[in-house]
Amino acid sequence: MTDTPKTGAQMTAIAIEGGKGAAEALKAVRIPVPQPQAGQILIRVRAAGINRPDLIQRMGFYPPPTGITEVLGLECSGRVSALGNGVIGWSLGDEVCALLAGGGQAEKAVAPAGQCMPLPAGVDLATAGALP
């Protein structure tokens, strides 16, 4: 199941100009939309939390793991936009919050299905962006 944009589609994300710096170094940039791989969910992001590791990464002291996007954002919430092969228990449009290795501060983010959670009763998407 998918409504994944075609390869080459672009989205807006937050990048750190020069690789590190103060809050003023954060810039909105256009980058390719990530494609969900096997076992991953593509999330159309509604909200993203900002926590201490995000701030430390912005300052250049906490690099993302090898192979992970340099887009900031270790937690987000939104709606399931596409499912990678083998993902079960989720459907397009489901509300979700996720703990990420990076990439939550963008229009779309990918997360392993096992790191995604349904929203608790009474919690809206904006609040759920900081829940994980």
FENSULKA-V139823 format. One record per residue. N is the residue number from 1. RES is the residue in one letter. SS is DSSP state (~ for helix, > for strand, _ for the rest). PHI is phi in whole degrees, 0 to 359 (none if undefined). NEAR is the number of other C-alpha atoms within 8 Angstrom. Layout:
N/RES/SS/PHI/NEAR, N/RES/SS/PHI/NEAR
//
This chain:
1/M/_/none/7, 2/T/>/194/7, 3/D/_/230/6, 4/T/_/303/8, 5/P/_/299/6, 6/K/_/300/5, 7/T/_/307/6, 8/G/_/97/6, 9/A/_/297/8, 10/Q/>/247/8, 11/M/>/216/11, 12/T/>/266/10, 13/A/>/216/12, 14/I/>/263/12, 15/A/>/238/11, 16/I/>/256/11, 17/E/~/297/9, 18/G/~/81/6, 19/G/~/85/7, 20/K/_/194/11, 21/G/_/152/12, 22/A/_/287/8, 23/A/~/305/6, 24/E/~/294/6, 25/A/~/281/10, 26/L/>/285/10, 27/K/>/224/9, 28/A/>/279/8, 29/V/>/229/8, 30/R/>/260/8, 31/I/>/222/8, 32/P/>/296/9, 33/V/_/292/11, 34/P/_/292/8, 35/Q/_/254/7, 36/P/_/292/13, 37/Q/_/267/8, 38/A/_/307/8, 39/G/_/82/12, 40/Q/>/249/14, 41/I/>/245/16, 42/L/>/265/17, 43/I/>/249/15, 44/R/>/278/11, 45/V/>/289/15, 46/R/>/257/12, 47/A/>/210/13, 48/A/>/228/14, 49/G/_/282/11, 50/I/_/235/10, 51/N/_/233/7, 52/R/~/305/6, 53/P/~/300/7, 54/D/~/299/11, 55/L/~/294/9, 56/I/~/293/10, 57/Q/~/296/13, 58/R/~/302/15, 59/M/_/279/10, 60/G/_/93/10, 61/F/_/254/7, 62/Y/_/214/9, 63/P/_/293/7, 64/P/_/294/10, 65/P/_/300/6, 66/T/_/306/4, 67/G/_/85/4, 68/I/_/259/8, 69/T/_/306/8, 70/E/_/271/9, 71/V/_/293/12, 72/L/_/294/14, 73/G/_/117/15, 74/L/_/259/15, 75/E/>/206/17, 76/C/>/202/20, 77/S/>/221/18, 78/G/>/169/14, 79/R/>/241/13, 80/V/>/297/16, 81/S/>/254/13, 82/A/>/199/13, 83/L/>/238/16, 84/G/_/287/13, 85/N/_/305/8, 86/G/_/84/6, 87/V/_/280/12, 88/I/_/235/4, 89/G/_/89/4, 90/W/_/232/8, 91/S/_/228/8, 92/L/_/305/11, 93/G/_/90/7, 94/D/_/301/9, 95/E/>/282/11, 96/V/>/213/13, 97/C/>/234/17, 98/A/>/214/12, 99/L/>/263/11, 100/L/_/243/13, 101/A/_/276/10, 102/G/_/157/13, 103/G/_/101/14, 104/G/_/289/15, 105/Q/_/268/13, 106/A/>/206/12, 107/E/_/293/10, 108/K/>/222/12, 109/A/>/216/13, 110/V/>/254/13, 111/A/>/214/15, 112/P/>/301/9, 113/A/~/304/9, 114/G/~/290/5, 115/Q/~/254/9, 116/C/>/253/11, 117/M/>/225/8, 118/P/>/290/8, 119/L/_/289/11, 120/P/_/296/5, 121/A/_/306/4, 122/G/_/84/4, 123/V/_/259/8, 124/D/_/274/7, 125/L/~/299/13, 126/A/~/297/9, 127/T/~/291/9, 128/A/~/294/14, 129/G/_/298/16, 130/A/_/250/13, 131/L/_/292/8, 132/P/_/298/9
//
